[in-house]
Amino acid sequence: MSDTALPDAQNAQPEPIGTETDAETTRKLHALEAQLAQLGSLMVAYSGGVDSAFLAATAHRILGDRMLAVLADSASLARRDLEQAIEFARSIAMPLRVIQTEELDKPDYARNHADRCFHCKDELFTAMQSLSAKLGFTHITYGMNADDTRDYRPGQRAAREHAVFAPLADAGLTKAEVRALAKTAGYPLWNRPAAPCLSSRVEYGLPVTREVLEQVERAEESLRRLGFTEFRVRHHGDLARVEIARGELPNALTLVMLDSITAALRQAGYQYVALDTAGFRSGSLNAVLPVEVLTSR
């Protein structure tokens, strides 16, 4: 494992959370703050998404230099997401360590079965435990929220096996509440679309390789250049299945735009391009999994 420490930004500590949220959300925030204070020192598995970013920023506000955000850099992390995560940490002077993880070298991850996310998180938490022992942090946390406990998330098993805390979920904070608190705090990422790893775009059973992930990343960047903001390119071998948020879907339904999407994704390496008329759905590839898999924890 190699890692890189990034210098702190020059600006001051993040501003305290405001009071524009409702009483119940504020109560949950206070519960989160109390748990973080009780943990004393910790590392946060940080991806730059709103959940992990809000958790890390709150831990920084409560604990100062007794916290460290840890960002795992690998082929499954889009370069755009890496840059945005680093920029947010710098903007609030939050301590950040970027480490290299090698989940693609693990056969159980690369074969891309339904438990792929377990092997990713197992790699991450193993690396973080090694780093925490080296640096003297006593706890590891990650950004699971209360809504995530009702979804199929194999990474939660890895968190349990590594004794990783989930303070947002423990406080009962939902995704909407985390976004509201991040907005109140003035964090510009409060409404950033969810951005799970690139491997989540690959149909289960198709191998995850660096080449496939680079292809998906090129395809999604091309859609972003066409003006779309919330979407996924689902990788089905030679076929790219494009999911676009229903609010943006009308923009895709012209012959000119359809031709542009087709040309862009063929340029990215796909032979066939399909526009999913159901629109964007988070975790849509899970729909084909058996019930016994979806209900396993």
GIPEKA-V837942 format. One record per pair of residues at least 12 apart in sequence whose ideal C-beta (glycine too) atoms are under 6 Angstrom apart, sorted by the first residue. I is the first residue (numbers start at 1). GAP is how many residues later the second one is. Records with the same first field share a line. If there is no record, write none. Layout:
I->GAP  GAP
This chain:
1->98  126
2->98
3->94  96
4->94
5->92
6->90
8->85
9->81  84
11->82
14->43  47  78
17->168
18->166
20->164
21->159  160  163
25->152
28->143  144  145
29->152
31->140
32->135  139
33->29
35->132
36->23  26
37->25
39->100
41->25  96  97
42->25  95  97  99
43->25  27  85  89  94  97
44->12  15  25  97
45->97
46->23  24  25
48->33  36  37
49->146
50->128  129  132  139  142
51->92  94  127
52->91
53->35  136
54->124  128
55->88  113
56->13
57->35
60->34
68->27  29
69->20  25  27
70->27  58
71->14  27
72->27  29  52
73->25  27
74->27
75->29  135  138
76->121  122  123  137
78->120  139
81->114
88->101
99->28
101->22  23  26
103->17  20
106->13
110->97  98
112->90  92  94  96
114->90  175  179
115->39
117->37  38
118->36  39  40
121->34  37
122->36
125->33  37  39
128->12
139->26
140->24
141->24  26
142->22
144->22  25
145->23  24  28  30  33
146->23  26  27  28
147->27  28
149->20
152->134  142
193->37
198->15  18  19
201->15  31  32  33  34
202->33
203->33
215->53  54
216->17  19
218->50
219->14  21  46  49
220->13
222->42  46
226->34
228->16  20
230->15  50
231->12  13  49
238->33  34
239->33
240->25  30  33
241->33  35
242->33
243->33  37
244->36
245->35
246->33
249->30
